[in-house]
Amino acid sequence: MDVFSFGVVLLELLSGKEAVDDEGRALWTSVGGILEGNEERKVKRMKEWMDVVFLQDTCSMESLISVMDIAIACVHRDPSKRPSMVDIVYALCKSDDLFFDISEDGLDPQVNAR
């Protein structure tokens, strides 16, 4: 259940929307076909679905799609097909845009740092 909840939080962050809207529709039910098709279609659907703040940010679309893929896997209907938290952490760490350097001042984003 924690993996499912984590996936919902990722979807909320990516979309800028609540987990359940005012009409009672669950956010995770709207993500089924977003990452289907070729790269161009994926990018188009992601841009339409995600929070516009990401369009103004320096995150790469590739990284956002990677996080979306993880979120979708976390909310899979079949709990046995959801990734473990270890797999999730590994997948998130593989993204160049998601590395952070912990310094005395707190978390400093290190874009493209490896």
Phi, psi and omega per residue, in radians:
M1 nan -0.585 3.122
D2 -1.093 -0.654 3.131
V3 -1.133 -0.761 3.100
F4 -1.030 -0.827 -3.134
S5 -1.081 -0.695 3.099
F6 -1.090 -0.729 3.098
G7 -1.066 -0.710 3.109
V8 -1.099 -0.738 3.114
V9 -1.100 -0.747 3.088
L10 -1.040 -0.756 3.121
L11 -1.103 -0.687 3.094
E12 -1.100 -0.752 3.136
L13 -1.129 -0.770 -3.116
L14 -1.187 -0.641 -3.047
S15 -1.617 -0.432 -3.033
G16 1.300 0.298 -3.101
K17 -2.000 2.826 3.076
E18 -1.297 2.734 3.134
A19 -1.075 -0.609 3.080
V20 -2.308 2.194 -3.094
D21 -1.406 -3.137 -3.087
D22 -1.084 -0.407 -3.132
E23 -1.636 0.080 3.087
G24 1.483 0.175 3.110
R25 -1.460 2.313 -3.135
A26 -1.431 2.344 -3.110
L27 -0.995 -0.721 -3.061
W28 -1.176 -0.259 3.105
T29 -1.391 -0.198 -3.087
S30 -1.722 0.115 -3.019
V31 -1.841 -0.018 -3.024
G32 -0.870 -0.904 -3.020
G33 -1.758 0.104 -3.049
I34 -1.069 -0.700 -3.061
L35 -1.753 0.393 3.083
E36 -1.653 2.629 3.105
G37 1.671 -2.940 -3.110
N38 -1.331 3.013 -3.063
E39 -1.038 -0.700 -3.126
E40 -1.070 -0.749 3.126
R41 -1.184 -0.700 3.108
K42 -1.040 -0.827 -3.116
V43 -1.088 -0.759 -3.139
K44 -1.073 -0.819 -3.130
R45 -1.152 -0.700 3.111
M46 -1.066 -0.799 -3.123
K47 -1.082 -0.617 3.120
E48 -1.262 -0.571 -3.020
W49 -1.553 -0.656 -2.968
M50 -1.415 2.920 3.107
D51 -1.087 2.334 -3.101
V52 -1.107 -0.337 3.114
V53 -1.009 -0.631 3.140
F54 -1.178 -0.439 3.101
L55 -1.244 -0.422 3.132
Q56 -1.645 -0.210 -3.054
D57 -1.527 3.074 -3.109
T58 -1.667 0.087 3.103
C59 -1.163 2.432 3.097
S60 -1.356 2.614 3.113
M61 -1.094 -0.590 3.109
E62 -1.044 -0.764 3.117
S63 -1.173 -0.701 3.121
L64 -1.131 -0.701 3.090
I65 -1.148 -0.654 3.105
S66 -1.090 -0.770 3.118
V67 -1.156 -0.684 3.105
M68 -1.095 -0.708 3.108
D69 -1.062 -0.730 3.099
I70 -1.118 -0.790 -3.126
A71 -1.067 -0.744 3.131
I72 -1.118 -0.700 3.107
A73 -1.106 -0.635 -3.123
C74 -1.173 -0.500 -3.093
V75 -1.794 0.344 3.115
H76 -0.981 2.465 -3.121
R77 -1.030 -0.645 -3.118
D78 -1.591 1.895 -3.111
P79 -0.970 -0.519 -3.132
S80 -1.238 -0.267 3.133
K81 -1.719 0.009 3.082
R82 -1.377 2.569 3.121
P83 -1.244 2.778 3.024
S84 -1.395 2.861 3.100
M85 -1.094 -0.568 3.087
V86 -1.090 -0.781 3.110
D87 -1.106 -0.670 3.136
I88 -1.126 -0.824 3.133
V89 -1.058 -0.773 3.120
Y90 -1.044 -0.812 -3.117
A91 -1.131 -0.706 3.116
L92 -1.166 -0.625 -3.140
C93 -1.212 -0.354 -3.132
K94 -1.306 -0.257 -3.107
S95 -1.441 2.219 -3.136
D96 -1.054 -0.647 -3.067
D97 -1.308 -0.151 -3.020
L98 -1.865 0.198 3.109
F99 -1.454 2.440 3.105
F100 -2.260 2.527 3.086
D101 -1.832 2.101 3.127
I102 -1.503 2.000 -3.130
S103 -2.106 -3.068 3.128
E104 -1.129 -0.456 -3.115
D105 -1.505 -0.014 -3.112
G106 1.984 -2.555 -3.126
L107 -1.602 2.148 3.088
D108 -2.008 2.082 3.123
P109 -1.102 2.340 3.083
Q110 -2.065 1.488 -3.110
V111 -1.122 2.278 3.116
N112 1.070 0.463 3.086
A113 -1.553 2.355 3.075
R114 -2.369 nan nan
